[in-house]
Amino acid sequence: MKPDTLPLPLRRIGEAISSRLADAHLAGVVRGAAFVMGIRVAGAGIALLSQVLLARWMGAFEYGIFAYVWVWVVILGIVVPMGFGTSVLRFVPEYRTKERWRRLAGVLRASTFVVLALGLVTALLGVALLWAVRDHVESYYFLPLVVALLCVPAFALTDWQEGAARAFGWVNLAYIPSYIIRPLGIVLIAGGIVLFTGQATGLQVTLGALGATLLTLVAQRLFLSRRVARTVPPARPVYHLRHWVAISAPLVLVEGLFLILVNTDIVLLGYFVEPDQIAVYFAATRIANLMAFICFSLSALAVPKFAELHGAGKREELQTFMQGVIQWIFWPTLAAGVFLLLIGPFALGLFGEGFEAGYPLLWLLTLGFLARASTGPTEYLLNMTGHQNAVAWVYGAAAVGNIVLNIALVPSFGLMGAAAATAITIVGSTVCLAVIVRRRLGITAFVLAGVPRRLLAAA
């Protein structure tokens, strides 16, 4: 049906939405996000394929062990950089614009050593704590957890390098190592283990993940150092560590609380269910997470524009830009969610026998993702406009609520209880952040904002 043959109300609504999506600021973000999205799509495909292969090679029990310990690597590896992986996005562009080369050299060098030192300390303290409570840890988790803790410093440095590459605008160098090379490395090493030994245990694959993480770190570091050397004039570093830490530290609180919010379910499941059930839950989350790359891609490039428009006092432009970002996030996410639900039983079946039991979980997890997509990247908008403390409070309350709900629901409802707890807390935190954006910034962050008004106008 051609646009001019549509009923007048529908045509006017479509024209209004199109005008928002044609916003000049948004157009640049969408073009840039296409490349990021391409990497994320490829990475998501590789990640899903690698998880399917690992599940089939290892069996549900051993795969559940690896999935459980790897969640700890992700949580600690993102928290350990103490926010420098995010704050570098602010420091590098600022110092480059003002040609403060000594400060730029200082922040790059200092943050590298800070992240490395924190990673090593975390790994050592983690191993010591694990040894102290070894009698309360299941024997099949102990050694994989030790190896996982040794992964943390390398994972943390890779996370920081991703932020540094993004700060310079080197999107390929930022995302390809973490989202393509490392997953490929893990599955290739695991495949080699299966080829030569005939089996792959959780411990063996965790050791393979450690090797892949180290190789990824070294390769990314070499390319990043060379590109920085060609881009930044040589200068003796100047250090303002107290200032850098003061800005970075609050950011890790937000990131850490969000990680707790979205990973509490798997962490607590380790205390209530066997690894084979964790494997089913983890497989469902890997499929549902495919919806997240759309929000990730657009948010990665929209964040600087939030700060720019807010700093210039252009509230109306910020409202239009935010609404456009939400439209570009929600509708493709909705389409992706519907598609994943349609192929859900088939996709879960790829992991092996018994994984189809995770299909009801996929419905709950999908609802959580759609709720978050309906308001767009509200947490980034608040962070870039000086309201990061409000985000921390919301995520802190949601994380506590998620823990309480998991403890209350998992013993009685098992995996469905964990999925319900996560979905409820994600929806609750999403609503709270949208309300805060409205009250503090005067911006309505909802995918259907203005639709009733447009319907009345069209009528």
GIRA-V72840 format. One record per residue. PSI is psi in whole degrees, 0 to 359 (NA if undefined). OMEGA is omega in degrees with one decimal (NA if undefined). D_LAST is the distance of its C-alpha to the last C-alpha in whole Angstrom. Layout:
BEGIN
PSI_OMEGA_D_LAST + PSI_OMEGA_D_LAST
END
This chain:
BEGIN
130_-179.6_21 + 152_-178.8_20 + 323_-175.4_17 + 354_176.9_17 + 357_177.9_17 + 154_173.1_14 + 149_-175.0_10 + 314_-179.8_8 + 315_-179.6_6 + 323_-179.5_10 + 320_-178.0_11 + 322_176.4_10 + 317_178.6_10 + 320_179.0_14 + 322_180.0_14 + 316_178.9_14 + 319_-179.6_16 + 322_-179.8_19 + 326_177.8_19 + 318_-178.8_20 + 343_179.8_23 + 6_178.9_24 + 136_-174.4_25 + 317_179.2_29 + 317_-176.9_30 + 324_-177.6_29 + 317_179.4_30 + 320_179.0_33 + 317_-178.9_33 + 318_178.6_32 + 315_179.9_35 + 324_-178.9_37 + 337_-178.6_36 + 319_-179.7_36 + 315_177.6_40 + 317_-179.4_40 + 324_176.9_38 + 316_177.4_40 + 317_-177.8_43 + 323_177.6_41 + 313_178.0_41 + 317_178.8_44 + 320_179.3_45 + 319_178.1_43 + 316_179.1_45 + 318_-179.3_48 + 315_-179.7_48 + 316_179.2_47 + 319_-179.7_49 + 320_178.9_52 + 322_176.8_51 + 314_-179.6_51 + 317_179.5_55 + 317_-179.9_56 + 319_-178.9_55 + 321_-179.4_57 + 324_-170.7_60 + 333_-170.7_60 + 159_-173.0_59 + 320_-175.4_57 + 306_-178.0_59 + 324_176.7_60 + 323_176.7_57 + 323_177.2_56 + 312_179.8_58 + 316_-179.7_57 + 319_-177.8_54 + 311_-176.2_55 + 330_-179.3_57 + 330_175.2_55 + 321_177.2_52 + 323_176.9_54 + 315_-178.4_55 + 314_-178.6_51 + 306_-176.8_51 + 323_-177.5_54 + 333_178.6_54 + 331_178.9_51 + 322_-174.9_52 + 321_-179.9_55 + 359_174.3_54 + 37_176.0_53 + 354_-178.7_50 + 333_177.0_52 + 337_176.9_50 + 317_-176.8_47 + 334_177.9_48 + 336_175.6_50 + 337_176.5_46 + 316_-173.5_46 + 314_-174.8_50 + 308_178.4_51 + 322_-179.7_48 + 311_-177.8_49 + 326_177.2_53 + 318_-179.7_52 + 319_-178.2_50 + 1_179.9_53 + 40_175.2_56 + 77_-171.2_57 + 328_-180.0_59 + 320_177.2_61 + 322_178.8_59 + 315_177.3_57 + 322_-179.6_60 + 315_-177.5_61 + 325_178.5_57 + 316_-178.3_58 + 313_-176.0_61 + 315_-177.3_61 + 328_176.2_58 + 311_-178.4_59 + 326_177.5_62 + 312_-179.1_60 + 317_179.3_58 + 314_-179.1_62 + 316_179.4_64 + 323_178.2_61 + 316_179.8_60 + 317_178.9_64 + 317_179.0_65 + 316_179.9_62 + 315_-178.8_63 + 315_178.9_67 + 322_178.6_66 + 316_179.1_63 + 319_178.8_66 + 316_178.8_69 + 319_179.4_66 + 320_177.9_66 + 322_-178.8_70 + 328_-176.9_70 + 23_-173.8_68 + 332_-179.6_69 + 344_-178.8_70 + 5_179.6_66 + 134_177.7_65 + 138_-173.5_65 + 326_-177.6_68 + 349_176.1_65 + 338_-166.3_63 + 299_-177.3_66 + 318_174.8_67 + 324_177.7_63 + 323_177.0_62 + 313_179.3_65 + 320_179.5_64 + 320_178.2_60 + 326_177.1_61 + 339_176.6_63 + 336_-169.0_60 + 312_-179.6_59 + 316_-179.3_60 + 319_178.8_59 + 319_-179.7_56 + 318_178.6_55 + 322_176.9_57 + 321_177.4_54 + 318_178.6_51 + 318_179.7_53 + 327_175.5_53 + 315_178.4_50 + 319_179.3_48 + 316_178.5_51 + 320_176.2_50 + 321_-178.4_46 + 328_177.3_47 + 355_-179.7_49 + 14_-178.8_46 + 79_-172.1_48 + 319_-178.8_46 + 318_179.4_48 + 332_-179.7_51 + 314_-167.6_49 + 329_-176.0_47 + 316_-179.9_49 + 314_-174.7_52 + 323_-170.5_50 + 348_-179.9_48 + 305_-172.9_50 + 312_-177.2_54 + 312_177.0_54 + 320_177.0_53 + 319_179.0_55 + 317_-179.5_58 + 313_-176.3_57 + 327_177.8_57 + 318_178.2_60 + 318_178.1_62 + 320_176.8_61 + 320_176.8_62 + 322_177.8_65 + 315_179.4_66 + 320_-177.8_65 + 320_-173.5_67 + 338_-177.7_70 + 344_179.6_71 + 355_178.9_69 + 166_177.1_66 + 115_179.7_64 + 169_177.5_64 + 321_179.1_62 + 315_-178.5_64 + 317_-179.4_65 + 327_175.7_61 + 321_174.4_61 + 320_175.9_64 + 322_177.7_62 + 323_176.1_59 + 315_178.6_62 + 316_179.9_63 + 323_179.5_60 + 318_179.5_58 + 316_179.3_62 + 319_178.1_62 + 317_179.1_58 + 311_-176.4_59 + 315_-178.6_62 + 315_179.5_60 + 322_-179.5_57 + 317_-179.5_59 + 313_179.7_61 + 319_-179.7_58 + 317_-179.4_57 + 319_-179.9_60 + 318_-178.5_61 + 324_176.6_57 + 317_180.0_57 + 326_179.2_61 + 341_-173.3_60 + 322_-173.8_57 + 126_177.2_58 + 144_178.7_61 + 136_-179.7_64 + 146_176.8_65 + 127_-174.1_66 + 143_170.5_64 + 135_-172.8_63 + 129_173.1_62 + 60_-169.3_60 + 320_-178.8_60 + 318_179.0_59 + 316_-178.8_56 + 318_179.5_55 + 321_-178.9_55 + 326_179.0_54 + 325_-175.0_50 + 322_-172.6_51 + 314_179.2_52 + 332_-178.5_48 + 325_-179.9_46 + 333_177.7_49 + 314_179.4_48 + 313_-178.4_44 + 318_-178.6_45 + 317_-180.0_48 + 323_178.0_45 + 320_177.5_43 + 320_177.2_45 + 319_-178.9_47 + 315_-172.9_43 + 353_-179.2_43 + 358_179.5_46 + 321_-176.8_48 + 311_-177.9_47 + 320_179.8_49 + 314_-178.2_52 + 331_176.2_52 + 331_179.0_52 + 340_179.7_55 + 347_-173.3_57 + 332_-174.5_56 + 168_-179.8_56 + 160_-178.6_58 + 328_-178.9_57 + 329_175.4_56 + 324_174.3_53 + 322_179.1_52 + 316_178.9_52 + 315_-179.7_50 + 317_-178.8_47 + 321_178.5_48 + 318_178.3_47 + 320_179.4_44 + 325_179.2_43 + 322_178.6_44 + 314_-180.0_42 + 326_-178.4_39 + 345_177.1_40 + 337_178.6_39 + 337_-171.0_35 + 341_-173.2_36 + 336_179.6_37 + 309_177.7_34 + 319_-179.4_33 + 314_-175.2_37 + 313_-178.9_36 + 319_-179.0_33 + 323_-177.8_35 + 327_-177.9_38 + 343_-179.5_37 + 336_-174.3_34 + 310_179.1_36 + 326_179.9_38 + 327_175.0_35 + 310_-178.5_34 + 320_-178.4_37 + 310_-177.5_37 + 322_178.2_34 + 316_179.9_34 + 330_178.6_38 + 358_179.2_36 + 23_-178.2_34 + 75_-175.3_31 + 319_-179.2_29 + 318_177.3_25 + 323_178.9_27 + 320_176.9_28 + 314_-179.9_25 + 317_180.0_23 + 315_-179.4_26 + 317_-179.4_26 + 322_177.1_23 + 318_177.8_24 + 317_179.8_27 + 317_179.8_25 + 317_-178.8_23 + 336_178.4_26 + 311_-168.3_28 + 309_-171.9_26 + 317_173.1_24 + 326_177.4_28 + 319_176.7_29 + 314_178.7_27 + 318_179.1_28 + 320_179.3_32 + 315_178.5_32 + 316_-179.7_31 + 317_-179.0_34 + 324_177.2_36 + 325_179.1_35 + 320_-177.8_36 + 6_-175.2_39 + 307_-179.9_40 + 319_178.4_43 + 314_-178.0_44 + 318_179.1_44 + 325_178.7_46 + 336_178.5_49 + 333_-178.3_50 + 338_179.8_51 + 181_-177.6_53 + 135_177.0_54 + 347_-178.1_53 + 344_177.5_50 + 342_178.0_47 + 345_180.0_47 + 0_-176.2_45 + 316_175.9_42 + 327_177.3_41 + 324_-178.0_41 + 324_177.9_39 + 312_-179.0_36 + 315_-179.9_37 + 323_178.2_37 + 319_177.9_34 + 321_177.2_32 + 316_178.6_34 + 319_-179.9_33 + 322_177.5_29 + 317_179.9_29 + 321_-179.9_31 + 334_-176.1_29 + 342_177.7_25 + 355_177.3_26 + 193_-175.9_29 + 64_-177.3_32 + 325_-178.9_32 + 323_177.8_35 + 321_177.9_36 + 316_178.9_34 + 320_178.8_36 + 319_-177.1_39 + 352_179.7_38 + 17_173.4_37 + 16_-178.3_40 + 34_-177.5_39 + 333_178.7_41 + 323_178.1_43 + 321_177.6_39 + 318_179.7_39 + 318_178.9_43 + 316_-179.6_42 + 312_-179.0_39 + 327_176.3_41 + 313_177.9_44 + 320_179.7_43 + 321_179.1_41 + 316_177.3_44 + 316_178.2_46 + 322_179.7_44 + 318_177.9_44 + 313_-179.4_48 + 314_-179.5_48 + 320_178.3_45 + 316_179.4_47 + 325_-178.6_50 + 324_-171.1_49 + 324_-173.5_47 + 315_179.9_49 + 327_-177.4_53 + 324_-172.5_51 + 0_175.8_48 + 227_-176.1_50 + 322_178.7_47 + 325_177.1_44 + 319_178.5_45 + 316_179.6_45 + 319_178.7_42 + 319_179.2_40 + 316_179.8_42 + 316_-179.3_40 + 317_-178.9_37 + 315_-177.2_37 + 327_176.7_38 + 316_178.2_36 + 316_179.9_33 + 314_179.6_34 + 326_178.6_35 + 315_178.8_32 + 316_-179.5_30 + 316_-179.7_33 + 321_178.3_32 + 321_178.0_29 + 318_179.7_29 + 319_177.8_32 + 318_179.9_30 + 316_-175.4_27 + 322_-174.2_30 + 328_-177.1_33 + 350_-178.1_31 + 24_-177.3_27 + 131_177.6_26 + 117_-178.2_23 + 88_176.9_24 + 142_-172.2_22 + 329_-178.6_21 + 16_179.5_17 + 129_177.5_17 + 352_-179.5_14 + 314_177.0_12 + 321_179.3_10 + 321_179.2_10 + 326_177.4_8 + 318_178.4_6 + 317_-179.1_5 + 319_179.5_5 + 322_178.2_4 + NA_NA_0
END
